[in-house]
């Protein structure tokens, strides 16, 4: 394998997905969130939303249904999945995201730190923009490749 630090700056192919009402409701049901703003459009509007808002980790559904598989990402990074740990994950929100929005996403390797013992720490950032090209969210994850 090449030097892991050579992957710094690597940009994965972009992808797009639609925020579907049914998927918002399914996620709320799956995690047991009974807040009606995620299932009842009238309640969401009463609370000041345009329509149903997304739940905090909903963009994982966009990634899963519209983006590359995690296996594809690791293949592009040349990481053996048997030697991979998920270190951390964070989300930063910039604007509301609602049912009906079309989300465009692009993931970039923003940092790689290789250690002498063969470990490497990869930081990936995905920036999400809506149909108006407004930055609505960023997700960052740190992956650890073990020797």
Residue pairs with C-beta under 8 A, 6 or more apart in sequence:
1 78
2 78
3 114
4 112
4 114
4 120
4 122
4 145
5 112
5 113
5 114
5 120
7 77
7 78
7 109
7 112
7 122
8 109
8 110
8 111
8 112
9 108
9 109
10 76
10 77
10 108
10 109
11 106
11 107
11 108
11 109
12 68
12 73
12 76
12 106
12 107
12 108
13 68
14 104
14 105
14 106
15 66
15 67
15 68
15 104
15 105
16 66
16 102
16 103
16 104
16 105
17 62
17 65
17 66
17 67
17 102
17 103
17 105
18 100
18 101
18 102
18 103
19 54
19 58
19 62
19 97
19 98
19 99
19 100
19 101
19 102
19 103
20 99
21 51
21 52
21 99
21 100
23 58
23 61
23 65
24 38
24 39
24 52
24 53
24 54
24 55
24 58
24 99
25 38
25 39
25 52
27 33
27 38
27 55
27 57
27 58
27 61
28 34
28 35
28 38
28 39
28 55
29 39
31 55
33 55
36 43
36 44
37 43
37 44
37 47
37 49
37 52
37 53
38 44
38 52
38 53
38 55
39 52
41 51
41 52
44 51
44 52
44 53
45 51
49 96
49 98
50 96
50 98
51 98
51 99
51 100
52 98
52 99
53 96
53 97
53 98
54 97
54 98
54 99
56 91
57 91
58 97
59 91
59 97
59 103
59 105
59 126
59 128
59 137
59 139
62 103
62 105
62 128
63 105
63 126
66 103
66 105
67 105
67 107
71 81
73 107
73 124
74 80
74 81
74 84
77 109
77 122
77 143
79 122
79 143
79 145
80 145
83 145
83 146
83 147
84 143
84 144
84 145
84 146
85 143
85 144
85 146
86 141
86 143
86 144
87 121
87 141
87 142
87 143
87 144
88 140
88 141
88 142
89 139
89 140
89 141
89 142
90 139
90 140
90 141
91 137
91 138
91 139
92 137
92 138
92 139
92 140
93 136
93 137
94 134
94 135
94 136
94 137
94 138
95 130
95 134
95 135
95 136
96 136
97 103
97 128
97 130
97 136
97 137
101 130
101 131
101 136
102 130
102 131
103 128
103 129
103 130
103 136
104 128
104 129
104 130
104 131
104 133
105 126
105 127
105 128
105 129
106 126
106 127
107 124
107 125
107 126
108 124
108 125
108 126
108 127
109 122
109 123
109 124
110 123
110 124
110 125
110 140
111 121
111 122
111 123
112 120
112 121
112 122
112 123
113 120
113 121
114 120
115 121
117 147
118 146
118 147
119 144
119 145
119 146
119 147
120 144
120 145
121 142
121 143
121 144
121 145
122 142
122 143
122 144
122 145
123 140
123 141
123 142
124 140
124 141
124 142
124 143
125 138
125 139
125 140
126 138
126 139
126 140
127 135
127 137
127 138
128 135
128 136
128 137
128 138
128 139
129 135
129 136
130 136
